[in-house]
């Protein structure tokens, strides 16, 4: 099937095409239909979901860092470095 001239690419491509043809036969659809589902619908959907989750978590982390920098007294790790208050007279 594949004819790129690079053995490992040809073997991998042929194996993947055979896998898709077999999966399409089991599902009762054609090779072209399973290709569209995988590479036009499912693949881009997973990629977009991953990008959206990354943006969400990056914003949440930045918001958390801003909050911790705004009030250092609420940071439990800095409690040990506070100066003791002098006794009142």
MMTF fields as JSON, N, C-alpha, C and O atoms, coordinates in Angstrom:
{
  "mmtfVersion": "1.0.0",
  "mmtfProducer": "UNKNOWN",
  "numBonds": 355,
  "numAtoms": 356,
  "numGroups": 89,
  "numChains": 1,
  "numModels": 1,
  "chainsPerModel": [1],
  "groupsPerChain": [89],
  "chainIdList": ["A"],
  "bondAtomList": [4, 2, 8, 6, 12, 10, 16, 14, 20, 18, 24, 22, 28, 26, 32, 30, 36, 34, 40, 38, 44, 42, 48, 46, 52, 50, 56, 54, 60, 58, 64, 62, 68, 66, 72, 70, 76, 74, 80, 78, 84, 82, 88, 86, 92, 90, 96, 94, 100, 98, 104, 102, 108, 106, 112, 110, 116, 114, 120, 118, 124, 122, 128, 126, 132, 130, 136, 134, 140, 138, 144, 142, 148, 146, 152, 150, 156, 154, 160, 158, 164, 162, 168, 166, 172, 170, 176, 174, 180, 178, 184, 182, 188, 186, 192, 190, 196, 194, 200, 198, 204, 202, 208, 206, 212, 210, 216, 214, 220, 218, 224, 222, 228, 226, 232, 230, 236, 234, 240, 238, 244, 242, 248, 246, 252, 250, 256, 254, 260, 258, 264, 262, 268, 266, 272, 270, 276, 274, 280, 278, 284, 282, 288, 286, 292, 290, 296, 294, 300, 298, 304, 302, 308, 306, 312, 310, 316, 314, 320, 318, 324, 322, 328, 326, 332, 330, 336, 334, 340, 338, 344, 342, 348, 346, 352, 350],
  "bondOrderList": [1, 1, 1, 1, 1, 1, 1, 1, 1, 1, 1, 1, 1, 1, 1, 1, 1, 1, 1, 1, 1, 1, 1, 1, 1, 1, 1, 1, 1, 1, 1, 1, 1, 1, 1, 1, 1, 1, 1, 1, 1, 1, 1, 1, 1, 1, 1, 1, 1, 1, 1, 1, 1, 1, 1, 1, 1, 1, 1, 1, 1, 1, 1, 1, 1, 1, 1, 1, 1, 1, 1, 1, 1, 1, 1, 1, 1, 1, 1, 1, 1, 1, 1, 1, 1, 1, 1, 1],
  "groupList": [{"groupName": "UNK", "atomNameList": ["N", "CA", "C", "O"], "elementList": ["N", "C", "C", "O"], "formalChargeList": [0, 0, 0, 0], "bondAtomList": [1, 0, 2, 1, 3, 2], "bondOrderList": [1, 1, 2], "singleLetterCode": "X", "chemCompType": "L-PEPTIDE LINKING"}],
  "groupTypeList": [0, 0, 0, 0, 0, 0, 0, 0, 0, 0, 0, 0, 0, 0, 0, 0, 0, 0, 0, 0, 0, 0, 0, 0, 0, 0, 0, 0, 0, 0, 0, 0, 0, 0, 0, 0, 0, 0, 0, 0, 0, 0, 0, 0, 0, 0, 0, 0, 0, 0, 0, 0, 0, 0, 0, 0, 0, 0, 0, 0, 0, 0, 0, 0, 0, 0, 0, 0, 0, 0, 0, 0, 0, 0, 0, 0, 0, 0, 0, 0, 0, 0, 0, 0, 0, 0, 0, 0, 0],
  "groupIdList": [1, 2, 3, 4, 5, 6, 7, 8, 9, 10, 11, 12, 13, 14, 15, 16, 17, 18, 19, 20, 21, 22, 23, 24, 25, 26, 27, 28, 29, 30, 31, 32, 33, 34, 35, 36, 37, 38, 39, 40, 41, 42, 43, 44, 45, 46, 47, 48, 49, 50, 51, 52, 53, 54, 55, 56, 57, 58, 59, 60, 61, 62, 63, 64, 65, 66, 67, 68, 69, 70, 71, 72, 73, 74, 75, 76, 77, 78, 79, 80, 81, 82, 83, 84, 85, 86, 87, 88, 89],
  "secStructList": [7, 7, 7, 1, 1, 7, 2, 2, 2, 2, 2, 2, 2, 2, 2, 2, 2, 2, 2, 2, 2, 2, 2, 2, 2, 2, 2, 6, 7, 7, 2, 2, 2, 2, 2, 2, 0, 0, 0, 0, 0, 0, 2, 2, 2, 2, 2, 2, 2, 2, 2, 2, 2, 2, 2, 2, 2, 2, 2, 2, 2, 2, 2, 2, 2, 2, 2, 2, 2, 2, 7, 4, 4, 4, 7, 4, 4, 4, 4, 4, 4, 7, 7, 7, 7, 7, 7, 7, 7],
  "xCoordList": [0.827, 0.0, 0.867, 0.877, 1.602, 2.423, 3.67, 4.163, 4.179, 5.355, 6.199, 6.514, 6.565, 7.358, 8.846, 9.622, 9.248, 10.662, 11.333, 12.497, 10.608, 11.132, 10.382, 9.17, 11.125, 10.51, 9.599, 8.463, 10.074, 9.268, 8.001, 6.981, 8.045, 6.843, 5.851, 4.653, 6.359, 5.484, 4.819, 3.623, 5.585, 5.039, 3.985, 2.913, 4.297, 3.353, 2.076, 0.976, 2.217, 1.05, 0.187, -1.032, 0.816, 0.061, -0.679, -1.829, -0.016, -0.643, -1.858, -2.906, -1.711, -2.82, -3.992, -5.148, -3.701, -4.771, -5.506, -6.736, -4.769, -5.413, -6.282, -7.389, -5.782, -6.56, -7.857, -8.918, -7.772, -8.969, -9.948, -11.159, -9.432, -10.307, -11.022, -12.223, -10.288, -10.907, -11.937, -13.024, -11.599, -12.534, -13.78, -14.891, -13.598, -14.747, -15.639, -16.864, -15.035, -15.818, -16.621, -17.773, -16.014, -16.719, -17.881, -18.944, -17.682, -18.717, -19.764, -20.804, -19.501, -20.459, -20.426, -21.43, -19.268, -19.107, -17.908, -17.192, -17.691, -16.575, -15.31, -15.352, -14.188, -12.89, -12.92, -12.382, -13.545, -13.617, -14.43, -14.067, -15.532, -16.362, -15.614, -15.678, -14.909, -14.168, -13.026, -12.681, -12.446, -11.407, -11.964, -11.336, -13.142, -13.768, -14.077, -13.793, -14.657, -14.97, -13.719, -13.729, -12.65, -11.436, -10.699, -10.339, -10.476, -9.568, -10.251, -9.581, -11.563, -12.28, -13.169, -13.38, -13.693, -14.626, -13.986, -13.892, -13.548, -13.069, -11.722, -11.571, -10.754, -9.421, -9.437, -8.905, -10.037, -10.098, -10.912, -10.598, -11.958, -12.745, -11.9, -11.958, -11.114, -10.239, -9.176, -8.859, -8.627, -7.622, -8.199, -7.557, -9.395, -10.013, -10.342, -10.161, -10.821, -11.104, -9.824, -9.824, -8.742, -7.453, -6.964, -6.482, -7.08, -6.667, -7.504, -6.963, -8.814, -9.693, -9.361, -9.34, -9.102, -8.734, -7.401, -7.245, -6.443, -5.154, -5.328, -4.741, -6.124, -6.373, -7.054, -6.686, -8.041, -8.754, -7.797, -7.804, -6.973, -6.068, -4.968, -4.553, -4.487, -3.482, -4.064, -3.404, -5.292, -5.937, -6.197, -6.006, -6.635, -6.894, -5.606, -5.613, -4.512, -3.226, -2.747, -2.248, -2.897, -2.488, -3.327, -2.807, -4.618, -5.5, -5.097, -5.106, -4.746, -4.315, -3.005, -2.838, -2.083, -0.809, -1.02, -0.388, -1.903, -2.193, -2.783, -2.446, -3.661, -4.304, -3.276, -3.337, -2.343, -1.358, -0.348, 0.182, -0.064, 0.856, 0.177, 0.842, -1.119, -1.839, -1.879, -1.857, -1.935, -1.998, -0.981, -1.332, 0.271, 1.295, 1.097, 1.63, 0.337, 0.128, -0.72, -0.693, -1.47, -2.293, -1.512, -2.049, -0.259, 0.555, 1.124, 1.895, 0.782, 1.245, 2.752, 3.333, 3.391, 4.829, 5.598, 6.749, 4.975, 5.645, 5.445, 6.099, 4.565, 4.299, 5.565, 5.765, 6.408, 7.621, 8.636, 9.522, 8.52, 9.496, 9.034, 9.724, 7.898, 7.401, 8.245, 8.715, 8.427, 9.142, 8.228, 7.032, 8.785, 7.937, 7.606, 8.431, 6.42, 6.026, 6.668, 6.67, 7.21, 7.846, 6.795, 5.647, 7.184, 6.214, 5.807, 6.62, 4.574, 4.097, 4.486, 4.594, 4.694, 5.09, 3.939, 4.12],
  "yCoordList": [-1.198, 0.0, 1.257, 2.017, 1.467, 2.672, 2.498, 1.383, 3.606, 3.544, 4.798, 5.493, 5.084, 6.284, 6.03, 6.968, 4.759, 4.43, 4.326, 3.937, 4.671, 4.551, 3.387, 3.447, 2.331, 1.068, 1.201, 0.729, 1.832, 1.869, 2.692, 2.399, 3.717, 4.509, 3.671, 3.674, 2.956, 2.116, 1.023, 0.773, 0.371, -0.697, -0.138, -0.722, 1.004, 1.618, 2.044, 1.798, 2.68, 3.125, 1.937, 1.963, 0.907, -0.276, -0.921, -1.336, -1.004, -1.59, -0.759, -1.312, 0.579, 1.458, 1.371, 1.342, 1.33, 1.212, -0.111, -0.146, -1.2, -2.501, -2.462, -2.999, -1.829, -1.703, -0.927, -1.322, 0.176, 0.969, 0.199, 0.268, -0.526, -1.315, -2.389, -2.599, -3.071, -4.103, -3.496, -4.048, -2.361, -1.699, -1.234, -1.348, -0.71, -0.272, -1.455, -1.337, -2.596, -3.793, -4.268, -4.679, -4.214, -4.624, -3.684, -4.125, -2.386, -1.389, -1.279, -0.651, -1.876, -1.821, -0.508, -0.098, 0.153, 1.396, 1.235, 0.236, 2.216, 2.122, 2.711, 3.391, 2.429, 2.972, 4.501, 5.157, 5.058, 6.516, 7.134, 8.186, 6.478, 6.995, 6.982, 7.951, 5.895, 5.84, 6.858, 7.413, 7.098, 8.124, 9.509, 10.282, 9.815, 11.112, 11.238, 12.267, 10.193, 10.247, 10.493, 11.33, 9.775, 9.895, 11.215, 11.885, 11.587, 12.694, 14.025, 15.055, 14.023, 15.281, 15.65, 16.833, 14.656, 14.94, 14.683, 15.602, 13.461, 13.097, 13.745, 14.349, 13.628, 14.189, 15.681, 16.106, 16.497, 17.934, 18.276, 19.242, 17.489, 17.741, 17.527, 18.327, 16.453, 16.192, 17.278, 17.725, 17.703, 18.765, 20.066, 20.724, 20.447, 21.685, 21.584, 22.553, 20.43, 20.247, 20.368, 20.969, 19.806, 19.892, 21.337, 21.771, 22.075, 23.483, 24.283, 25.087, 24.073, 24.8, 24.469, 25.365, 23.204, 22.825, 23.443, 23.887, 23.475, 24.106, 25.584, 26.088, 26.281, 27.707, 27.892, 28.785, 27.062, 27.153, 26.976, 27.779, 25.927, 25.662, 26.714, 27.05, 27.239, 28.304, 29.571, 30.234, 29.909, 31.089, 30.888, 31.806, 29.685, 29.395, 29.479, 29.991, 28.98, 29.042, 30.482, 30.877, 31.274, 32.678, 33.441, 34.281, 33.152, 33.804, 33.434, 34.282, 32.175, 31.71, 32.377, 32.739, 32.541, 33.2, 34.671, 35.205, 35.331, 36.746, 36.897, 37.83, 35.982, 36.036, 35.828, 36.507, 34.91, 34.643, 35.778, 36.015, 36.487, 37.625, 38.855, 39.728, 38.921, 40.092, 40.11, 41.187, 38.964, 38.929, 37.925, 36.784, 38.35, 37.414, 36.975, 35.942, 37.74, 37.347, 36.084, 35.404, 35.771, 34.57, 33.332, 32.224, 33.512, 32.392, 31.672, 32.278, 30.409, 29.707, 29.486, 29.309, 29.492, 29.282, 30.507, 30.389, 31.676, 32.893, 33.144, 34.021, 32.405, 32.599, 32.393, 33.085, 31.464, 31.166, 32.302, 32.395, 33.164, 34.229, 35.575, 36.58, 35.611, 36.864, 37.257, 36.402, 38.553, 39.054, 38.957, 39.232, 38.57, 38.552, 39.981, 40.884, 40.171, 41.516, 41.8, 40.944, 43.003, 43.341, 43.457, 43.814, 43.16, 43.269, 44.724, 45.638, 44.916, 46.286, 46.746, 45.942, 48.049, 48.628, 49.082, 49.59],
  "zCoordList": [0.0, 0.0, 0.0, -0.968, 1.109, 1.203, 0.356, 0.181, -0.17, -1.03, -0.841, -1.807, 0.411, 0.672, 0.491, 0.314, 0.535, 0.441, 1.801, 1.891, 2.861, 4.225, 4.862, 5.074, 5.162, 5.566, 6.774, 6.742, 7.838, 9.068, 8.878, 9.503, 8.028, 7.744, 6.937, 7.219, 5.935, 5.12, 5.953, 5.803, 6.829, 7.667, 8.622, 8.783, 9.257, 10.198, 9.486, 9.98, 8.331, 7.566, 7.151, 7.315, 6.619, 6.19, 7.358, 7.214, 8.523, 9.706, 10.133, 10.468, 10.121, 10.527, 9.554, 9.976, 8.26, 7.267, 7.446, 7.391, 7.659, 7.877, 9.128, 9.132, 10.19, 11.424, 11.178, 11.66, 10.431, 10.135, 9.247, 9.454, 8.267, 7.388, 8.203, 8.034, 9.09, 9.933, 10.885, 11.057, 11.502, 12.424, 11.684, 12.201, 10.474, 9.68, 9.334, 9.36, 9.009, 8.702, 9.898, 9.755, 11.086, 12.301, 12.593, 13.031, 12.352, 12.648, 11.547, 11.743, 10.407, 9.31, 8.544, 7.962, 8.543, 7.777, 6.852, 6.922, 5.99, 5.052, 5.67, 6.695, 5.017, 5.44, 5.407, 6.298, 4.386, 4.26, 5.396, 5.921, 5.773, 6.867, 8.195, 8.951, 8.482, 9.742, 9.734, 10.777, 8.568, 8.439, 8.767, 9.49, 8.234, 8.509, 9.995, 10.607, 10.573, 12.005, 12.838, 13.74, 12.546, 13.355, 13.147, 14.115, 11.897, 11.606, 11.311, 11.233, 11.147, 10.904, 12.084, 12.349, 12.795, 13.89, 15.256, 16.07, 15.519, 16.858, 17.183, 18.245, 16.294, 16.543, 16.831, 17.856, 15.951, 16.235, 17.483, 18.178, 17.774, 18.992, 20.241, 21.175, 20.263, 21.408, 21.514, 22.616, 20.392, 20.398, 20.947, 21.765, 20.512, 21.001, 22.489, 23.226, 22.935, 24.362, 25.174, 26.248, 24.673, 25.366, 25.44, 26.486, 24.358, 24.344, 25.334, 26.093, 25.333, 26.262, 27.713, 28.557, 28.016, 29.383, 29.789, 30.927, 28.872, 29.177, 29.488, 30.445, 28.695, 28.942, 30.284, 31.046, 30.585, 31.859, 33.032, 33.966, 32.989, 34.112, 34.22, 35.329, 33.096, 33.155, 33.769, 34.57, 33.399, 33.991, 35.475, 36.273, 35.847, 37.256, 38.079, 39.198, 37.528, 38.227, 38.358, 39.412, 37.289, 37.345, 38.361, 39.095, 38.405, 39.372, 40.796, 41.688, 41.007, 42.321, 42.737, 43.901, 41.804, 42.112, 42.431, 43.343, 41.69, 41.971, 43.358, 44.086, 43.722, 45.029, 46.144, 47.169, 45.96, 47.007, 47.112, 48.198, 46.027, 46.079, 46.672, 47.228, 46.555, 47.06, 48.58, 49.175, 49.217, 50.677, 51.223, 51.524, 51.35, 51.812, 53.253, 53.657, 54.044, 55.438, 55.548, 56.573, 54.5, 54.544, 54.103, 54.117, 53.715, 53.279, 54.498, 55.243, 54.735, 55.935, 55.951, 57.022, 54.8, 54.761, 55.243, 55.662, 55.187, 55.641, 57.126, 57.69, 57.768, 59.194, 60.025, 61.024, 59.63, 60.394, 60.318, 61.168, 59.313, 59.128, 59.678, 59.502, 60.33, 60.895, 62.102, 62.852, 62.275, 63.453, 64.666, 64.573, 65.789, 66.988, 67.402, 67.266, 67.897, 68.336, 69.693, 70.577, 69.85, 71.128, 72.231, 71.966, 73.437, 74.537, 74.757, 74.618, 75.093, 75.317, 76.716, 77.642, 76.852, 78.141, 78.944, 80.051]
}
